[in-house]
Every structure is written in structure tokens, then in C-alpha cells.
Amino acid sequence: MMLEYMKTLAPRLLGYKLAIMGLRKYPPHPVVLNFSITNKCQSRCKTCNIWELYQKNPQKEKEELKLWEIQKIFKTEDDMFLLNICGGEPFLRHEDIGDICKYAVRYCNAKAIHSPTNCLAPENIEYGVKDILEKIPSNVKLTIKLSLDGIGKDHDEIRGVEGNFKKVQETHKRLLKLKKDYPNFYLDAGTTVSTMNAHKLPSIISWVHDNMELDNFYHELADTRAELFNVDKDDKDPDDFKSVVQNRGVTPTGDQYWDVAHFLLEEAKKDMQGKRAFSRISQALRVVYYERAAWVQKNQKRKVKCYAAMSNAHLNPWGGLWPCNVQAFRHNLGNIRDFDYNFDKLWKSEGAQKVRQWVNGNHCHCPLVGQAMVDTILDPKEVLRVLYTYFKYK
Ligand code: SF4
């Protein structure tokens, strides 16, 4: 399986390398497409302001991409490795999420699909996950990540909805049953580690180990992303959305970040032992990611090149394409609706090239996990560190 993946990935990775070195005009299409299929959300998280968006701008909800538009986009896009579904709460599109995934596989040969869920509508989530599994072939991996930011009332408090924790448990129970029939289905959970729960992380991990059957339990450090509107206001923010933007100060800073990242990487090392190969390689990538993210946050600069707008891109619910969700709204490649839904035309546009030049100018740094994973694979020294970790913690 790994060899099959590398056959797809290797020529593309070479293409990104050549493009970043200026030896090729346009990079190949992204191997990771992050796609916010909706910004609707029933959560009221303290780490994010997306849920306020349509309360304050109800007209924008109607502008989200329809299924027929998504199909047209995927028809013009080359093979991708991972469709990373984002939101909002993706399962508020439970009725067509299966078709979206089907099209990603049919037209773009997606090898893996990932989606988080806030677990607030267990029945609909079960319906949506089952629908995806019915519509994708058994050699395509599906991972669903249950968001879990605390235990009991702590979780409800951070996510802003009473009873959310109980629904995480119910969703877990429902989805666990599907694993028997679908070996390509991986059930994960993940904690967004913020200033509100960093000190409770050991007790969260211990509770999860004792009470939940999972393939992986991941943790992401809460960061400020323009997409989540949890950043400082900026002139480039769209006027409609300015009232939603508010920095809530949730990102652990300096030494706290360093301590949490080191705690997490030790946990990831322990977690790798005895796992299936796919899970173990993911955790080895995580270990290397945590080490680098801690270094980046402490030193406030990049350690490796960033391939955003090349290897990865982020399609928003209204058809806009960003290099990443940290630079959302502030650096746009363009809107696919203005390119007749033709991904290739947008990818090779002047606007896209300008964004790439900006990214390559080292103006920013971040601990963004999805981008960091590909940046790792594209950096030979980081690859050696992943392999070392993979074999050491077997
Ligand atoms: S370094 Fe981070 S914020 Fe900057 S372009 Fe890359 S992914 Fe986006």
C-alpha cells in the first residue's frame, strides 16, 4: 500500500520541488485539498468564531458551493492524495457529504479522506459516515476525528453547548459499530489544546485511554487562523466579516507551548507501539511535527520551506481558494466561480502565482499541522527523522 502511495506522490513531490526552485512555471495540482464544505456550525466554541458568521451574515450561507458545483470542480482537478474536509461542522451536510467524497474519489482518485466532527448530531453523523463508506471503494481510507476538548462539563464549557460530551460518547458508540463492516474506516479523536485545557491534558488522555476504543487520539495546539476569525483584526478582512473577527487569546504561548508540545510528542511515541503501519507512520510524522512546531513557536520563524499553494490548498465554502487557512481572506489565489469551475485555470492564474511568490518570501510562520506534514515529506532531513522515529518506537 505504501509503495502504491509513493508511486502517486513521488512525481508530484518532485514537481513542487522544481516549482519552488523556479525550474518549473506552475506546480502540479495539490495533493492535499482542504475543503471547508460548510461554515455552518451548531457549536459555540471558545477557540473559534466561525459559528457567529452566519448569525451575523445570514446571506452568506446561501452562497455556499452546491453539490453540482463541487462535481464540476473535481472534474477539472488532477489526482489528490488526501481530501481533508473542514468546516464548520461537515456533517451538517450529511445528506451530500457521501456524494462529495464519491466525486473526490471518482474524478481525483483521492486515496484518503478525513473529516472532523463536533458530534452534536450523532444520528446524522452516523448516516453521513455510512453513506461515505458505501460510496467510496474499500481501498480508500476514511478517518473521522471526534472533537474532544475536555471531560464532562469541561468539554461542554469549552465547546459552548451543554450535553456535548454525552453526544461525543454516543457518536463514538455509533461509529464504532461501523468499523466491523468497513476495515478502511479509522475512528480517531482529537483535542484542541488551548490555554483553557492545556493543564488538564494528562487527565484527558488518561480518561480516553480507559474509556474509548480509538485508532488514534491526536492533539492539535490551538492556533490563530484567519479562517476561524480568532485573530487580530486586519484591513484585508472582508467588510462583511469584520464584526466576527476577535482574537480570543487561546493559543498557548512561549514556554507553555514548548511544554505542551514536548508532552504530546512523548505521548505520540508511546501511542505508536503495536499500532497498524498506517497509524504508526502518522504518529511518527506527528512526533516530528510537534518538535518542529515547538521550535517554530519559540523562535517565531520557519524551520523548513512552506509549500502552501503548491502541495496544499484550501477551498472555502464560497469557492475561494487560499494557500492555507491561517492566511484565509488575506491571500487569495482566486475564486473558482470566476474561472468557470476550472481548477487548472485558477491554479495557473496570475493571482495564484502572486500568492506563491508571497508564500515563498518567508513572510509568515505557523504550526499548521496539515501543511507541516507535507513540508516534512519534502525535506530530506525531516524524512530521516520520521523514519528513525517509526522504527525506534515499533
Ligand atoms: S507558513 Fe503557515 S501561514 Fe505561512 S503560508 Fe505556510 S501554512 Fe500558511
Boltz pocket constraint, residues with backbone or C-beta under 6 A from the ligand:
constraints:
  - pocket:
      binder: B
      contacts: [[A, 306], [A, 307], [A, 308], [A, 323], [A, 324], [A, 325], [A, 326], [A, 327], [A, 359], [A, 364], [A, 365], [A, 366], [A, 367], [A, 368], [A, 371]]
      max_distance: 6.0
